[in-house]
Amino acid sequence: MHEMSITQSVVDICLEHSAGRRVLSVTMEIGALSGVVPDAVEFCFTACCQGTLMEGARLDIIAIEGVGRCTACGLEFSRKSLFDPCPACGEYGIEQLAGEELRVRELEIADDPLS
Ligand SMILES: [Zn+2]
């Protein structure tokens, strides 16, 4: 399950940014074609936060739909996989517009440093 190492690095990044303060919530964007399962990230998040300044932090996941544009006919369409051809002309040359996101969008950090 590679979600565990991905989630661990997300937690590490958040802790770095929080600079010793408590992290209240994290908002992540996860694209449908990123190869990462949001449910698994959520599960790993709780485990990764335990015993850190992020313990009890809320995780909000924004799921982003896969969108591609056909390089032959220009059609923009929703993609369930990176191997979907254009539904209009069957072309496989697809420019990926969205859906591969995997990033932290927002971090809510407590105002007061821990004493
Ligand atoms: Zn096309």
Boltz pocket constraint, residues with backbone or C-beta under 6 A from the ligand:
constraints:
  - pocket:
      binder: B
      contacts: [[A, 70], [A, 71], [A, 72], [A, 73], [A, 74], [A, 75], [A, 86], [A, 87], [A, 88], [A, 89], [A, 90], [A, 91]]
      max_distance: 6.0
